[in-house]
């Protein structure tokens, strides 16, 4: 192989890549901004720390240079008036710049639509809107997701009719208060209908009817991120294997190019990372959200006919034909299967979950929401509580720093070589 380089190509903005059709938006259009402090409030579905973790992970991996802080304050069984009532304690205490609100599942009482319940729901949402406006907090108003019953034929029936009415109320609140409306109800229902039409008796969302597991919560996160105008581009490279010349490059830098009869190799330094939670993989049977949210492109021209291995950091991650590579491929699935990109994503994912597990278990549930029976109370109880809070909060910078360190992206070697060589 002949070495060409070192050659560094600066990112090119707003260039269409590889025929991929997903919507691509600039960072300035994304709801979250650099330096945001973000509160995610809701009921038990939020407290599961699935969709919220996914939203956080996708955001910090897409914008590793941003300084962001996320806090989940979901409480099982809660309703919108409850969120309004605890707003000062759970939202103001974090001094957020942005937040997401997701209530409604419990508010409807799991029964047919009732005006009284709906009025309480809307009053609770409006109360939160009033408090958020006073504190100048940007709000994304998220509809509840539908319940799932595999034995039903599909369509919006039963309690989902109530939840659809409540979803319309969320839109009304968002418009009335200049917030961002995020409709996850209908996109989620479309996937449930697809599963029912295929005669699947499995829970498409995993978990139970009300509380989705990883697959359903990844679907929630996908709908939420799309509603927040999340940019789908990770990075992309177009290169010619014969000459080693560079075509279109976005959101990464290329160097140390070596091209020849044996294929081509180069160093790739991405400005972002792809992500998809492994525990959510079954949802891909019904929707391609992994590729929709991650455009991680590679296009190689000038290859002789045949099959080629793509190696990242020396590890084979995929095999494509020369024609497929000339058309352009999305490397997300391959890159997340193993090698240096997967290693870094897993390290960052572990750090995000460790921070959120500690905050939820040791601070929010462990202290803020902890109830002490009267017979155990003593005159120094509040002092002990404050001391414990101070001690545990002191660990949060360490956990946040672990995320910051895990976000530092290292270059990796990309090789495209004839299969078996």
N, C-alpha and C positions, 0 to 999 in steps of 0.2 A: 504494500500500500504506500502511496505517496502522501506525505504530510503536507497539509495546507493550513497555514496559520502560524501563530495563534491569531484567530479572527474573532472579533467580538461584534455581534450584531445587536444594536439597541432595539428594544421593543417597538413594534409598529402598532398604532392604535386604530381600531375600527376597520380592520380588513377582514373580509369574508374568508373563512377557512374551510377547505376540504369538503365543501358541499354540505357541511353540517347545518341543520336547519334550526337549531335551538335559538331562542331569543338571546341576544347578547347586549348587555347594558353597561354603561360606564359606572364607575364607582360612585360618582356624585349623585347618581339617581337612586342608589340603594338606600333603603330606609335608615339603616344603621350608619353611623359616621365614625371617623377616627376620634378617639378619646371619649366615646360614649360610655356611660354607666347605664346598664340595661337591667330592668326588673321584668321578670316573667311571672305574671300572677294568674291564678286560676284555681281549679278544684283538684280532685284526686288524679285526673288524667295528666294535669300539669305536674303534680307532686311525684308522679312516676319517674320523673327525670329521664325521659326518653326523648320525646320530640324537642324538649328544651336543650338537652345535651347535643342533639343532632344539629339544631339551629346554631348553637354556639360553635360547635366544631367546624361546620361548613364555613361559618363566618371568619373564624380566626385562621383557618387554613387557606381561605381565599384572599385574606388581607393580613398576612403575617407581620407586616410592618406597622399595623395599627395597634394602638394601646386601647384595649377594651376590657370591661369588667361586666360579668353577667351574674345575676342572682335570681334564683328560682324561689318564689314564695307561694307555691301551690299548697292547698290544704284539702285533704280528702273530705268530701261531703259538702264543701262550701258552695255558696250561691253568690250572685252579684251583690246583694245587700251586705253580705259578710265581707266581700272584698272592699266595699265602700267603707264599712265600719272599721276595718283594720288598716286602712290606707296610710294613716299617719305612722303607725308602728312599722308596717312592713314595706312601705314604698318610700315615704319621706326620709326614713332613717338611713337609706342608702344614697340619698341625694342624686337620684337618677336624672339622666338627660332624655332617656327614651324608655318605653315599656311596651309590652304586649299584654293584652287582656283577653282571656279565653274562659268565659263562663257560659252556662246555659244547660248543660247536661242534667244537672240536679234541679235547676230552677223550674223546669216544666213538670216536675213531680212524677215523671214516667207514666203520664196519663194523657188523655185527650186535652187539647188546648183549653185553657181557662183564662178568662180576662183578668181575674184578680191576680193570679200568679204572674201573668205577663206584665201587668202594671208594676208589680214589685220588682220584676227583673229589669224593666226599663228604668225604674227609679234608681236601682242600684248602679246600673251602668252610667246613668247621667250624673249620679253623685261622684263617681270616680272621674268622669269627664270634667266636672267642675273643679275638683281638687287638682287634677293634672294640669288644667289650664292655668290655675293660680300659680302653680309651681313651674310653669313653662316646660312641661314634659311632653315630648312628642309621643303620640299613642297610636299603636296599630291595634285595631279592633278585630278580633278573630271570631268567626262563627264556631259553634260547637261542631264536632264531626258527627255523622250519623251513627246510630247503633247498628250492629250487624247480627242478623239471625240467618244462618245458612239454610235453615229449613223453609224460609220464606221465598217467594218467587222473584223477589227483587222489586225495584221501584220504590217510590216514597210512600210508604204505608205505615200504619200504626204510629208509634211514638215519633218516628221520623217526620211525620206530618207536623207535629208540634215543634220539633227542632227546626224545621224549615221556616216556620212562622217566626221563631225566635231569631233565626239567622237574618230574616228581613229586618227585625228590630235592631240587630247589630249594625246593619247598613245604615239605618236611619240615624242611629247615634253617631256613627262615624261622620256622616254627611253634615249633621247638625253642628258638630263640634270640630270640624275641619281636621278630622283624623284620617288615618288610612284604613280602608275597609279591606279585610282579607277573608275571602270566601273559601274555606276549606270544605264546607259541607257538600257542595255539588260535585267537586272533583273527586272527593272520597266516595260519594254515592255512585258515581260513574264506574269506579273500579269494582265496587260491590256488585253492581248490576252485571258487569262483565263476567265476574266469577259465577254469579247465579245463572247467567245465560249459558255458561259452559258446563252447567250441572255440577259444579263443585260443591261438595258438602263440607269442605274444610273452611275454617275461619280465615278469610283472606288477610285480615289484619292481625291474626294471632290473638292471644289473650282471651278476653271474654267479650260479651256483647257490648259492654260499655267501655271497658279498659283495653284498648288495643295493646298487643305486644310490639316487639321491634318492627315487624313488617308494617303494621298499621300506623305506628308512630313515625316511621320514616316517610310514609305517605303523607301524614300530617305535616311533617317538617318540610317536605317538598312543596306542598300547597302553600304553606306559610311563607317559605323563602321566595317562591314565585310571586306571591302577593306583595312581598317587600321589595320586589324588583332586584332580586339577587343576580349578579352577573355570572353567567355560566362558563365563561372562558377561564380555564386554568392557564394554559399556554399552548403554543403551537410552533412547529418547525416545518419548513419546506426546504429540502436540500437535494442536490443532484449528485448521485453516486458516481457518475463518471468523471465530472470535473471538480467535484467538491464545492461547487458554487452554491451560495445561499439564495433562496427565494424569499418568501414571506415568513417573517418571524414575529411572534407576538408574545409579550409578557415573559420573555426568557432571554438568555444570552448563550451564544454558541461559540466554542473555541476548540482548539487542538483537533482540527479536522484532518482525517487521514482517509484517502480514497484510492481505490485501485481495483484489480480483478477480484480480490477477495471480499469486496463489499465496501462499506464505509463505516467509520466510527467518528465520534466527536464527543466533546464534553458539553453537557447541558446543565445550565443553572437556571432553574425555574424561579419565578417570582411568586408562585402560589402552589398549592398542593391539591390533588384530587382527594375526595373522601366518599366513602359509603360504608355504613355499619354492617358488618358481617352477619349479625343476628337478624338483619332485615331482609336477607337475600331472597326469601320466598316471594316477596312482593313483586319481584322482577318477572314472575310468571304472568303478571297482569299489567305491568306498566314499566317502561324503560327509564325510570327516574334516575338511575345511576348515571346513565349517559346524558340524560337531559340536563342534569345539574353540573356535569363535569365534561367540558370540552378540552381534552388533553390530546392534542393533535400531533400526528407525524405523517408527513408526506414525502416520499422518496421517489424521485424521477431517475431515469437512466439506468435502471437495473435490467439485466438480462432476464429473459423469461425463466420462470422457476419459482421454487419456494424459498423463503428466507426466514431465518430466525432473528428475532429482536431480543437483544440481551441488554439488560440494565445492570450496571455494576458487575458485569461478568455472568449474571444469572439469566438464563433463558426464560422469558416471560410470555412469549407468543410466537406463532408462526403465521406468516402471511405470504400470499403470492405477490409476484412483482406487480401484477395488475392492481391488486388491492392497495399496495403501498403507493403506487402512482396516483390512485384515486384519492388516497388519504384515509387514515384509520384513526379511531379514537382509542388511545392506549389506556384508558381508565381502568378497565377490568384487569388488563395484563399488569399494569404498574402496581395495582393494589394486591396482586396475588403473591408477590415476593420481590426481594431485591431492595435497593436503597430507598426508593420512594415509599414502598410499603413500610419499611423499617422506620422511617421518619414519621409517617402518618400514624403508625401504631404508638410511637413514643409520645406524640402530641396528644393523641386520643386518650392515652393512659393518664397524662397530666391533667387534662380537662376533667375527666371523670373523678380523679383523686381530689381535686379542688372542690367539686360540687358535692361529692360524697361527704367530705369533711364538713363543709358548711351546713348541709342539710341535716346530717346526723348529729354532729357535735355542737352546732351553734343554733340553727333554727329549730329543729325538733328537740335538741338536747337542752336548750336553755330558754329560747324565746317562747316556745309553745309548751314547755314542761309545766305540768300541774303538780303541786305539792299538797297532799292531804293536810287538813287542819292540825291533826295530831302530831304531824312531823314538823310543823312550823315552829320557828324560834325567833327571838328578837333580832338575830344576826342573819336571818335567811337572805334578805335582800343584799346584804353586804357580801355574802358568799356567792350569790348569783352574779353580782357585778364583778367580783374577782375572777370567777370562772369565765365570764364573758370576755374580760380583758385578756386573760391568758390565751383563750382559744382564738380570739381575733388576731392576736399577735402572730399566729401561725399562717394566717391568710396571705401575707406578702410573700412568704416562702413558697406557697403553693402557686400563687400567681406568677412568681419568678420562674418556677419550673415550666410553666406554659410558655413564657417568653423565650426561654432558652431552647425549648423544643421547636419553636417556630423558626429558628434560624436555619434556612435551607442551604444545604451543601450541594455542590455540583456532582453529577454522576456521569459515568461513561455510558454512551449509547452505541451499540454495535448492530449493524444490519449485515448479516453474513449468510451465504448459501447454506441451506439446511444440511446439518450433519458435518459441517466443516469447522 
